[in-house]
Amino acid sequence: LLLSFSEVDAKKVKRKKKGEQALQEHTKNSVSDGKGPLPDFVTITHLPPECELPDALHVQNRQNMTLHFRGWISEKSKKGEPGHEFINSYNKTPLEVTLGIGMLLKGWEHGLQRLCPGEKRHLLLEPDWAYGEMGAKAKGIPPGATVEFDIECVSVDEALPEDHPDLFGVIDTNKDNYLSMSELDVWFMELKGEHIPEALVQHDDKNGDEFIFYDEFSGTKGDGPPNPDIIESQRVNEGQMTMHYGEL
């Protein structure tokens, strides 16, 4: 049966609200306020003496930090191949991320609070703190997998100013609310004269669809997607169709 224009509009509005609520809920639940003790799933495996000094530098929300890390499926996981390493930055370049703006795994947002340069931590993350019931097929992480990370803080940079640039909006030149590999490659080539770092793609493309959505993006971003009116969008990439927030 054909739907009337009003019915189609109502469905679009409903999908839009659902997408906006999902994004707000994701940010609210994933970001830590940085107060209180570290979660039980965190083990500090190395703490340099200077990290215990009164004036030591510790990462805070809205600060950039550079990390080396490796991740694998835990021996305690009920799903997946135990020991399967799905990411390792040590053979590449370290990755720069921003804490406290909802761009990282929930377990990272909570487990890396107050991290100090030179400090190393081990995270044992149950599905709700990591890839959840969706998993990350491209990385070989099935739904419901428990994962582990070894993370080393290489450096902590200055806090972002309140008017920090909306890097997502800058790279998303066609304002379709997600970044294609071509958009990212153009930006990296123009700014740094190099192609997209493989570690960045592996880290940010959490569902392995070769697109980086607003809530996957690990760079700075504004208060919401650059074009929130486009909730149902699609792009063909090597014959594969991907839907935006309204279809999630």
C-alpha positions in Angstrom: 0.0 0.0 0.0 1.2 3.5 -0.8 1.6 5.9 2.1 0.3 9.5 2.1 2.7 12.4 2.3 1.6 13.1 5.8 2.3 9.5 6.9 5.7 9.6 5.3 6.5 12.9 7.1 5.3 11.4 10.4 7.6 8.4 9.9 10.5 10.7 9.1 9.8 12.8 12.2 9.6 9.7 14.4 12.9 8.4 13.0 14.5 11.8 13.5 13.5 11.9 17.1 14.6 8.4 17.6 18.0 9.2 16.1 18.5 12.3 18.2 17.5 10.5 21.4 19.9 7.7 20.7 22.7 10.2 20.2 21.9 12.1 23.4 21.6 8.8 25.3 24.9 7.6 23.9 26.7 10.8 25.0 25.1 10.9 28.4 25.8 7.3 29.2 29.3 7.0 27.7 31.0 10.1 29.2 32.4 10.2 32.8 32.4 13.3 34.9 36.0 12.4 35.9 35.1 12.2 39.6 35.3 9.3 42.0 37.4 6.2 41.9 38.3 4.4 38.7 35.9 1.5 37.7 36.7 -2.0 38.9 37.6 -3.1 35.4 40.7 -0.9 35.4 44.2 -2.1 36.5 47.1 0.4 36.6 50.0 -1.6 35.4 52.6 1.1 35.4 52.6 4.5 37.1 55.7 6.7 36.7 56.8 8.4 39.9 56.2 11.9 38.5 52.5 11.0 38.1 52.2 11.1 41.9 53.6 14.6 42.3 51.1 17.4 43.3 51.6 19.2 40.0 51.5 16.1 37.8 49.6 16.4 34.5 46.5 14.2 34.3 44.1 14.1 31.4 40.8 15.8 32.0 37.6 15.9 29.9 38.0 17.8 26.6 41.7 17.3 26.6 43.6 15.5 23.8 45.9 12.6 24.6 48.1 10.4 22.5 47.9 6.7 23.1 49.5 3.4 22.1 47.2 0.4 22.7 46.3 -3.1 21.7 43.0 -4.9 22.0 42.0 -8.6 22.0 39.1 -10.8 22.8 39.3 -11.9 26.4 39.8 -15.5 27.6 36.7 -14.7 29.8 34.5 -13.9 26.8 31.6 -16.2 26.1 31.6 -15.1 22.5 34.4 -15.0 19.9 37.9 -16.4 19.6 39.7 -15.9 22.9 43.1 -14.1 22.3 42.1 -12.8 18.9 44.0 -9.4 18.6 41.8 -7.0 16.7 43.9 -3.8 17.0 47.5 -2.9 17.7 49.0 0.6 17.3 52.5 -0.4 18.4 53.5 -1.3 14.9 52.1 1.9 13.5 51.8 5.4 14.9 50.1 6.3 18.3 46.6 7.7 18.0 45.4 11.1 19.3 42.0 11.1 20.9 39.9 13.5 22.9 38.5 12.4 26.3 35.0 13.4 27.6 33.1 14.3 24.5 31.6 10.9 23.8 33.9 9.8 20.9 35.4 6.8 22.6 34.2 3.4 23.8 32.3 3.8 27.1 34.9 1.7 28.8 37.7 4.1 27.6 35.7 7.2 28.6 35.5 5.9 32.1 38.6 3.9 32.3 41.1 6.5 31.1 40.1 9.3 33.4 43.0 11.1 35.0 45.5 9.2 32.9 49.1 10.5 33.2 51.8 10.6 30.5 53.8 7.4 30.7 51.1 5.6 32.7 49.9 2.2 31.5 46.5 0.7 32.2 44.7 -2.6 31.5 41.0 -2.6 30.8 38.8 -5.7 31.0 35.5 -4.7 29.3 32.3 -6.5 29.4 30.1 -6.0 26.3 28.1 -3.1 27.8 31.4 -1.2 28.2 32.8 -2.1 24.8 31.1 -3.2 21.5 27.8 -4.3 23.0 25.3 -6.5 21.3 26.3 -5.2 17.8 30.0 -6.2 18.0 32.4 -5.1 15.3 32.3 -7.6 12.5 35.2 -6.0 10.5 37.5 -6.5 13.5 36.3 -10.0 14.2 34.5 -9.1 17.4 31.1 -10.9 17.6 28.1 -9.5 19.4 28.3 -9.8 23.2 32.1 -10.3 23.3 34.2 -9.3 26.4 37.4 -7.6 25.3 40.7 -6.4 26.9 42.9 -3.5 26.2 46.5 -2.6 27.2 46.8 1.2 26.9 49.8 3.4 27.3 49.6 7.2 27.5 52.3 8.8 25.3 51.3 12.4 26.0 48.6 14.7 27.2 48.0 17.9 25.3 46.4 21.2 26.3 42.7 21.3 27.0 40.4 22.2 24.2 39.1 25.8 24.3 35.4 26.3 24.7 35.1 27.2 21.0 37.1 24.2 19.8 36.7 23.6 16.1 34.0 21.3 14.9 36.4 19.0 13.0 33.7 16.6 12.0 31.8 19.4 10.4 34.9 20.6 8.5 35.6 17.1 7.1 32.0 16.4 6.3 32.0 18.6 3.2 28.7 17.4 1.8 27.0 17.6 5.3 25.4 14.1 5.1 26.2 13.4 8.7 28.9 10.8 8.2 32.5 10.7 6.9 33.5 8.7 3.9 37.0 7.4 3.4 37.4 9.8 0.5 36.5 12.8 2.6 38.9 11.8 5.3 41.7 11.1 2.8 41.2 14.5 1.2 41.4 16.2 4.6 44.5 14.3 5.7 46.3 14.9 2.4 45.5 18.7 2.4 46.5 19.2 6.1 49.3 16.6 6.7 50.3 15.5 3.2 49.5 11.8 4.1 46.8 9.3 3.8 44.4 8.3 6.6 46.3 6.5 9.3 45.2 2.8 9.4 45.1 2.9 13.2 42.5 5.8 13.0 40.3 3.9 10.6 40.5 0.8 12.7 39.6 2.7 15.9 36.9 5.0 14.6 35.1 2.7 12.1 33.6 0.7 14.9 31.1 -1.2 12.8 33.4 -1.8 9.9 31.2 -0.3 7.2 33.9 2.1 5.8 32.0 5.1 7.0 32.6 7.0 10.2 29.4 8.3 11.8 29.1 11.2 14.2 29.1 9.1 17.4 32.1 7.0 16.1 34.3 10.0 15.2 37.3 10.4 17.6 38.1 14.0 16.7 36.6 17.2 17.9 33.0 17.9 17.0 30.2 20.3 17.8 27.0 19.8 19.9 25.3 17.6 17.3 25.6 16.4 13.7 26.3 19.2 11.3 23.0 18.5 9.4 20.5 17.0 11.9 17.7 17.4 9.4 19.2 14.6 7.3 18.4 11.6 9.4 17.7 9.1 6.6 20.6 9.2 4.2 22.5 6.7 2.2 25.7 6.3 0.1 26.9 3.6 -2.2 30.4 2.4 -1.5 31.6 -0.5 -3.6 28.0 -1.6 -4.0 27.2 -1.6 -0.3 24.4 0.6 1.0 24.6 2.2 4.5 21.8 3.9 6.3 22.2 6.8 8.8 20.8 7.3 12.3 17.1 6.9 11.5 17.7 3.3 10.5 20.0 2.3 13.5 
